[in-house]
Every structure is written in C-alpha cells, then in structure tokens.
Amino acid sequence: MKQTFVYGKYSYDYFIEFCSRKSISLVVQPDLRIIIRAPFESKLTDIEKFLVQKWSWLEKQLAEFRKYYKKRYDRQYIAGEAYQYLGRQYILEVEKSIKDKVKLERDAIKIYTTHLTRDSEWNKNLLEEWYDGRRNAIFKSQYIAALKKFGYDTFPQLRIRAMSRRWGSYTSDGKIILNPRLIEASSEAIYYVCIHELCHVISQKHDELFYKNLAARMPNWKVTKEQLEIYHG
C-alpha cells in the first residue's frame, strides 16, 4: 500500500506492509524505498504520527543512502556489493581460484575466479551466467507448479525477457514472458506471477472472471503482490 507523507516542505512516498506485530517499525532501504511495517489494526493517522516522531532519523538515513546511491547501483561487480536473490540480500565475495564458479554460501554470493579479483568485466560474466542458470531452473519449477492449478490440454511456452514495467506478460501468440528481475523476489512471488499470467489464458483482461480464477488458485495473491511491489517494484 503506497502513501505520501508530507512534513513541512518535505514530501516522502512510502509503502505500508500490514502484518501480525505489536508495534510500528520503519525501514529505509539502500534504494531509498521507505517501508512501514504496522499491525493490522493501525490507522493512517497513527502511522503518520509515528513518521513525524521518526522524521529526524528518517531524513538522516535518506541523506546517507543518497550519498552512495549512484555508487551502489552503478555495479562494479567487486567484493562488498549487495545483490538480491529469491527475496534475500547477499553480499558479493570474490576469491582467486584455479576454476571459475559461483556459489551461494550463507549470506554471500561468492565468485571463484581464475582472473584478478577486481576484474569487473570477468566477474560480471560469471555472475550473470550464474543468475541465468538459476533463473532457468527456478522459473521453470515455479511455472510447472503453477500449471498444476490449471487443467489446460496445452500450455504456453515459457520465455524470459527484460521488461521495463511488468513482471510478466501473456502474449498474443500464446507465450508467457517472465521478467529476469523476478529472480530477486521470493519463490512465492515468482509462483504468483506465473499463476497471474496463466489466468490470462482464460481471460486476457483484468475483469471479474480473471480475479475469480486468480483467487481460486492462489487465495493469498493480494499479500504476495503487495510484497512484490513494496520490496521490488
């Protein structure tokens, strides 16, 4: 749920995630996204009162992240950078090795390289190849799981293609396209996008029939969609 908070000359867009908790909390992400986690019964006036109390801290956090925003998101593919994978953040580690490979190790994505550890272009190639492999495997598994919710005699071919504004698409020639950035989101979010696009086989518009079919196959779709938009939108 997206809202705008105005305080004096300042204006902030922020997202509210209602959940089972006792108090309101505030998170500022490195991409400058402001997220409020609040109990289900919270009122908007309570949340904005909380933001007023936290304004000084909020502005300091935003100012700090603004300093490094361009630096952090202009990827150098060197140790210390943060990367998203299946809904979690991992720190990139790079180590000299006799064999090129990439592994997920606890809270890190680790590149083992035969080149110099600060060879950005080589590290980028290794990391993107690893991400491509994970996309192919995970997107396929979530798509197959989603297909089981439908009784289609034939099913759309799955493709991966960059899109600027969509997480997925059902094309006029009967293909389902997934945005490669979905690999940053949770498995449940990937599954939701697959379900969403498969519902378009029945109804190409977002009409009553579409949402009826979506709810029947994934009752908690609204929560998953909201989290996808809050954390990755």
C-alpha positions in Angstrom: 0.0 0.0 0.0 1.6 3.2 -1.2 1.1 6.5 0.6 2.6 10.0 0.7 3.8 11.7 3.9 4.1 15.5 3.9 6.0 17.2 6.7 6.7 20.9 6.3 8.5 21.4 3.0 9.3 17.6 2.8 7.3 15.0 1.0 8.0 11.3 1.0 6.4 8.3 -0.7 6.3 5.3 1.5 4.9 1.8 1.5 2.9 0.2 4.3 3.1 -3.5 5.0 0.3 -4.6 7.4 1.3 -7.7 9.3 0.9 -9.5 12.6 3.0 -7.4 15.0 2.5 -5.3 18.1 4.2 -2.0 17.1 5.1 0.1 14.0 8.5 -0.1 12.6 10.4 1.9 9.9 12.9 0.7 7.4 14.8 2.7 4.8 16.3 0.5 2.0 19.5 1.4 0.1 17.4 2.2 -3.0 15.7 4.9 -0.9 12.5 3.0 -0.6 10.7 3.8 2.7 8.8 0.9 4.3 6.5 0.9 7.3 5.6 -2.4 8.9 2.4 -1.9 11.0 -0.1 -4.0 13.0 -3.3 -4.9 11.0 -5.4 -2.6 13.2 -3.2 0.5 12.7 -4.8 3.7 11.4 -3.2 6.0 8.8 -3.1 8.8 11.4 -1.1 6.6 13.8 1.4 5.8 11.1 1.9 9.4 10.1 2.2 10.4 13.8 5.0 7.8 14.0 6.7 9.2 10.9 6.7 12.7 12.5 8.4 11.3 15.6 10.9 9.5 13.4 11.4 12.3 10.9 14.9 13.3 12.0 16.2 9.7 11.8 14.4 9.2 8.5 16.0 12.3 6.9 19.5 11.3 8.1 19.0 7.7 6.7 17.9 9.1 3.4 20.7 11.6 3.2 23.3 8.8 4.0 21.9 6.5 1.3 21.7 9.3 -1.2 25.5 9.7 -0.9 26.1 6.2 -2.1 23.0 5.6 -4.2 24.7 6.1 -7.6 27.8 4.3 -6.4 25.9 1.3 -5.1 23.7 0.9 -8.2 26.3 1.5 -10.8 27.5 -2.1 -10.5 31.3 -2.7 -10.4 31.0 -6.4 -9.7 33.5 -6.3 -6.9 33.5 -7.6 -3.3 31.3 -5.8 -0.9 28.4 -5.1 -3.2 24.8 -6.2 -2.3 22.7 -8.4 -4.6 19.2 -9.7 -4.3 18.3 -13.4 -4.8 15.0 -15.1 -4.0 13.9 -12.4 -1.6 17.1 -12.1 0.4 20.1 -9.8 0.2 23.5 -11.2 -0.2 27.0 -9.6 -0.2 29.3 -10.4 -3.1 32.6 -12.0 -2.2 35.4 -12.7 -4.7 38.2 -15.1 -4.3 41.1 -16.2 -6.5 40.8 -19.8 -7.7 42.0 -22.4 -10.2 38.5 -22.8 -11.5 35.7 -20.3 -12.3 32.5 -20.8 -10.5 29.8 -19.0 -8.4 28.3 -20.4 -5.2 25.7 -19.3 -2.7 27.4 -19.5 0.8 25.4 -18.5 3.8 24.9 -14.7 3.5 27.2 -14.3 0.5 27.2 -14.9 -3.3 30.8 -16.0 -3.8 32.7 -15.7 -7.1 35.7 -18.0 -7.5 37.7 -16.6 -10.4 40.8 -17.5 -12.4 41.3 -13.8 -13.2 42.1 -10.9 -11.0 39.6 -10.5 -8.2 38.9 -6.9 -9.3 38.3 -7.8 -12.9 34.8 -6.3 -13.1 34.0 -7.5 -16.6 35.0 -11.1 -15.9 33.2 -11.1 -12.5 30.1 -9.7 -14.3 30.2 -12.5 -16.9 30.5 -15.2 -14.2 27.7 -13.7 -12.0 25.3 -13.2 -14.9 25.9 -16.7 -16.1 25.1 -18.0 -12.6 21.9 -15.9 -12.4 20.9 -17.1 -15.8 21.2 -20.7 -14.7 19.2 -20.1 -11.5 16.5 -18.3 -13.5 16.1 -21.1 -15.9 15.8 -23.7 -13.1 13.7 -21.7 -10.6 11.3 -20.1 -13.1 10.7 -23.5 -14.7 10.0 -25.2 -11.4 7.6 -22.5 -10.3 5.9 -22.4 -13.7 5.4 -26.2 -13.5 4.0 -25.9 -10.0 1.6 -23.2 -11.2 0.5 -25.2 -14.2 -0.8 -27.9 -11.9 -3.5 -25.5 -10.8 -4.9 -25.4 -14.3 -6.4 -28.1 -16.5 -5.1 -26.9 -19.8 -4.6 -29.5 -22.6 -1.8 -27.5 -23.9 0.2 -24.8 -22.1 2.0 -21.7 -23.1 5.7 -21.8 -23.7 7.8 -20.0 -21.0 10.2 -17.3 -22.0 12.4 -14.9 -20.1 12.8 -11.3 -21.4 13.6 -7.9 -19.8 10.5 -5.7 -19.4 10.6 -2.2 -18.0 7.2 -2.1 -16.4 5.9 -5.6 -16.0 6.9 -8.7 -14.0 5.2 -11.0 -16.5 3.2 -11.0 -19.7 0.9 -13.3 -21.7 1.5 -12.6 -25.4 -1.0 -12.7 -28.3 0.9 -15.7 -29.7 0.3 -17.7 -26.6 3.6 -17.4 -24.7 4.3 -16.4 -21.1 7.1 -14.0 -20.5 8.8 -13.5 -17.1 11.0 -10.6 -16.2 14.5 -11.7 -15.4 14.5 -9.4 -12.3 12.0 -11.7 -10.7 14.9 -13.8 -9.6 15.5 -11.1 -6.9 12.0 -11.8 -5.5 10.8 -14.7 -3.3 9.8 -18.1 -4.8 6.2 -17.3 -3.8 6.3 -14.1 -5.8 7.6 -15.9 -8.9 4.9 -18.5 -8.4 2.3 -15.7 -8.1 3.4 -14.1 -11.4 3.1 -17.5 -13.1 -0.4 -18.0 -11.7 -1.3 -14.5 -12.8 -0.2 -14.9 -16.3 -1.7 -18.4 -16.7 -5.1 -16.9 -15.6 -4.8 -14.6 -18.7 -5.2 -17.7 -20.9 -8.8 -17.8 -19.6 -9.4 -14.1 -19.6 -7.0 -11.6 -21.2 -8.4 -8.7 -19.4 -8.3 -7.9 -15.6 -12.0 -8.5 -15.3 -14.2 -10.2 -12.8 -13.6 -13.7 -14.3 -9.8 -13.1 -14.2 -9.8 -12.2 -10.5 -12.2 -15.1 -9.7 -9.8 -17.6 -11.3 -6.8 -15.9 -9.6 -8.3 -16.1 -6.1 -9.4 -19.7 -6.6 -5.9 -20.8 -7.5 -4.0 -18.5 -5.0 -6.2 -17.2 -2.2 -3.3 -15.0 -0.7 -2.4 -13.4 -4.0 -3.0 -9.9 -2.8 -0.5 -10.2 0.1 2.2 -11.7 -2.3 1.5 -9.0 -4.9 1.8 -6.2 -2.3 5.1 -7.6 -1.0 6.5 -7.9 -4.6 5.6 -4.2 -5.3 6.9 -3.0 -1.9 10.3 -4.7 -2.0 11.0 -5.0 -5.7 8.7 -2.6 -7.5 
